[in-house]
């Protein structure tokens, strides 16, 4: 049985893009980096405390 991916929810401080990454799917060097700016985003939430607007975060 699997519980599914553990999501990390970020928002870019430069462009404002909201994105999420799965810990089991993301290279440690890319974790938290905005897909548009390639700059480390601000951690907003995690799977253990989903944000109310989780669907607004793009999966990368």
C-alpha positions as CSV (number, residue, x, y, z in Angstrom):
1,X,0.0,0.0,0.0
2,X,1.2,3.5,-0.8
3,X,0.2,6.8,0.7
4,X,1.1,8.8,-2.4
5,X,3.6,11.6,-2.9
6,X,4.5,14.1,-0.2
7,X,3.9,17.6,-1.6
8,X,5.9,20.7,-0.9
9,X,4.0,23.9,-1.9
10,X,6.1,27.0,-2.9
11,X,5.6,30.5,-4.1
12,X,8.3,32.4,-6.1
13,X,9.3,35.6,-4.4
14,X,10.4,37.1,-7.7
15,X,7.5,36.3,-10.2
16,X,4.8,35.2,-7.7
17,X,4.3,31.8,-9.4
18,X,2.8,29.1,-7.2
19,X,4.1,25.6,-7.7
20,X,4.4,22.3,-5.9
21,X,6.9,19.5,-6.0
22,X,6.8,15.9,-4.8
23,X,9.7,14.9,-2.6
24,X,10.0,11.5,-4.2
25,X,10.0,12.9,-7.7
26,X,12.3,15.9,-7.5
27,X,16.1,16.1,-7.6
28,X,17.4,17.6,-4.4
29,X,19.1,20.4,-6.4
30,X,15.8,21.4,-8.0
31,X,13.7,21.2,-4.9
32,X,12.0,24.6,-4.2
33,X,13.3,26.3,-7.4
34,X,10.7,28.2,-9.5
35,X,10.2,26.5,-12.9
36,X,10.1,30.0,-14.5
37,X,12.9,31.9,-12.7
38,X,15.0,29.1,-11.4
39,X,15.2,30.9,-8.0
40,X,14.4,29.3,-4.7
41,X,10.8,29.9,-3.8
42,X,9.3,30.4,-0.3
43,X,7.8,27.3,1.3
44,X,4.1,27.9,1.9
45,X,2.8,24.4,3.0
46,X,3.4,20.7,3.0
47,X,1.3,17.6,2.6
48,X,0.7,17.3,6.3
49,X,-0.9,20.8,6.2
50,X,-2.4,21.4,2.8
51,X,-3.1,25.0,1.8
52,X,-6.8,25.9,1.2
53,X,-5.9,26.9,-2.4
54,X,-3.9,23.7,-3.2
55,X,-5.3,23.5,-6.7
56,X,-3.8,26.9,-7.5
57,X,-0.3,25.4,-7.3
58,X,1.1,24.1,-10.6
59,X,2.7,20.6,-10.4
60,X,6.3,20.7,-11.6
